[in-house]
């Protein structure tokens, strides 16, 4: 979102399943990097079970995030 009077704006983080249906949505300040918002977004999911596999672009390339989420299955 664009710049506001109070700061740089907001980030809307969303996770969808393979069919494009929303699994989780989280709104945060525009300041933090996306990789630091993954856990907060997953905590606000609409479904009980956490997704088994997550796919993201290069912004999510992080060894510490990989370790925290656990090994990919499948």
C-alpha positions in Angstrom: 0.0 0.0 0.0 1.1 3.6 -0.5 2.7 6.0 1.8 0.5 7.4 4.6 0.8 10.4 6.9 1.9 8.1 9.7 4.7 6.3 7.9 5.6 4.1 5.0 2.3 2.2 4.9 1.3 -1.4 5.4 2.2 -4.9 4.1 -0.6 -7.3 3.5 0.8 -10.8 3.9 -1.3 -13.6 2.5 -0.9 -17.4 2.1 -3.1 -19.4 -0.3 -3.4 -23.1 -1.0 -2.6 -24.6 -4.4 -6.1 -23.8 -5.6 -5.7 -20.1 -4.7 -8.0 -20.2 -1.7 -6.8 -18.1 1.3 -5.2 -19.9 4.2 -4.0 -16.9 6.2 -3.9 -13.1 6.0 -1.9 -10.7 8.2 -1.5 -6.9 8.0 1.7 -5.3 9.4 3.8 -2.2 9.1 5.7 -1.8 5.9 9.0 -1.7 7.8 9.8 -5.4 8.6 11.1 -7.7 5.9 8.7 -10.3 4.7 10.7 -13.3 6.0 10.2 -12.0 9.5 6.4 -12.0 9.1 5.9 -15.6 8.0 5.3 -16.9 11.6 2.8 -14.1 12.4 0.9 -14.8 9.2 0.8 -18.6 9.8 -0.5 -17.9 13.4 -3.5 -16.1 11.8 -4.5 -18.9 9.5 -8.1 -19.7 8.8 -7.6 -23.5 8.8 -6.6 -25.7 11.7 -3.7 -27.5 10.1 -0.6 -25.6 9.1 0.4 -26.1 5.5 2.9 -28.9 4.9 4.8 -27.2 2.2 5.2 -23.4 1.6 6.6 -21.9 -1.6 7.8 -18.3 -1.8 9.9 -16.1 -3.9 13.5 -15.1 -3.3 12.4 -12.7 -0.4 11.8 -15.8 1.7 15.2 -17.4 1.1 16.5 -17.8 4.6 18.3 -20.7 6.3 16.9 -19.8 9.7 13.3 -19.7 8.3 13.9 -23.1 6.6 15.1 -24.5 10.0 12.2 -23.0 11.9 9.6 -24.4 9.6 11.1 -27.8 9.4 12.0 -30.1 6.5 9.8 -30.2 3.4 7.6 -33.3 3.1 6.3 -34.7 -0.1 
